[in-house]
Amino acid sequence: MHSNQPSKRPRRLTPYLITVGLGLSVAAHAAEPELSDDKKSEIPAPTIDTDGDGLVDAWDRRGDGQADAWDTDGDGQPDLLDDNGDGKPD
């Protein structure tokens, strides 16, 4: 009969340990900042006025001072891209 006492103790602690583990995992998940889909795909504002109309309409993605992405329809998103570096839309 004395040998049954140690086996009952872990059985009594198991629900408590499971509850504590779940509580900690939920708390850790709740502490993580959530990014909305809008922030993930947000495109920065254009920085270069390529056509001289006073409105910025191009991006300098490479940081070399030359436009390499252009917004041709005014929606604030690049429509034409220069991925090969020749300074012209691909």
Wavefront OBJ file of the C-alpha trace (Angstrom):
o trace
v 0.000 0.000 0.000
v 2.839 2.333 0.634
v 4.002 2.016 -2.982
v 0.735 3.503 -4.309
v 1.225 6.881 -2.611
v 3.940 8.208 -4.958
v 1.963 7.263 -8.070
v -1.134 9.201 -6.907
v 0.783 12.417 -6.423
v 1.779 12.889 -10.115
v -1.804 12.107 -11.125
v -3.076 14.877 -8.883
v -0.517 17.345 -10.234
v -1.053 16.584 -13.917
v -4.231 18.702 -14.400
v -2.591 21.586 -12.566
v 0.561 21.413 -14.697
v -1.479 21.240 -17.901
v -3.529 24.265 -16.850
v -0.428 26.275 -15.983
v 1.241 25.331 -19.269
v -1.780 26.338 -21.320
v -2.120 29.577 -19.384
v 1.488 30.507 -20.050
v 1.252 29.699 -23.751
v -1.927 31.763 -24.155
v -0.340 34.685 -22.306
v 2.774 34.501 -24.480
v 0.677 34.417 -27.654
v -1.400 37.395 -26.505
v 1.755 39.421 -25.852
v 2.937 39.099 -29.474
v 2.190 42.192 -31.569
v -0.147 41.488 -34.458
v 0.494 43.073 -37.830
v -2.486 43.675 -40.017
v -2.408 42.820 -43.702
v -2.470 46.545 -44.519
v 0.795 47.198 -42.683
v 2.559 44.199 -44.193
v 1.915 45.251 -47.775
v 2.155 49.007 -47.257
v 4.191 50.712 -49.974
v 6.055 53.870 -48.969
v 5.245 57.130 -50.695
v 7.104 57.939 -53.915
v 10.107 60.241 -53.496
v 10.997 61.521 -56.995
v 9.116 63.784 -59.445
v 10.177 62.359 -62.792
v 7.878 64.319 -65.087
v 8.241 67.801 -63.492
v 4.551 68.283 -62.706
v 5.174 68.961 -59.002
v 3.856 65.566 -57.883
v 6.195 62.797 -56.807
v 5.579 59.764 -58.967
v 8.616 57.484 -58.670
v 10.654 55.494 -56.155
v 14.393 55.070 -55.739
v 14.461 51.476 -54.460
v 18.205 51.009 -54.980
v 19.176 54.285 -53.269
v 21.308 55.507 -56.159
v 19.345 58.733 -56.786
v 17.677 57.396 -59.944
v 14.039 56.369 -60.220
v 13.540 52.632 -60.623
v 9.770 52.290 -59.998
v 7.031 54.530 -61.402
v 3.372 55.231 -60.589
v 1.761 55.909 -63.953
v -1.899 55.936 -62.922
v -1.696 58.013 -59.699
v -2.897 55.318 -57.311
v 0.207 55.549 -55.071
v 1.551 52.130 -56.033
v 4.342 51.398 -58.497
v 3.101 50.250 -61.903
v 6.351 50.137 -63.883
v 9.540 48.652 -62.457
v 13.177 48.739 -63.511
v 14.652 45.540 -62.132
v 17.629 45.241 -64.507
v 19.124 48.672 -63.641
v 19.051 50.293 -67.077
v 16.941 53.270 -65.896
v 13.946 52.281 -68.033
v 10.825 50.304 -67.128
v 11.104 46.588 -67.863
l 1 2 3 4 5 6 7 8 9 10 11 12 13 14 15 16 17 18 19 20 21 22 23 24 25 26 27 28 29 30 31 32 33 34 35 36 37 38 39 40 41 42 43 44 45 46 47 48 49 50 51 52 53 54 55 56 57 58 59 60 61 62 63 64 65 66 67 68 69 70 71 72 73 74 75 76 77 78 79 80 81 82 83 84 85 86 87 88 89 90
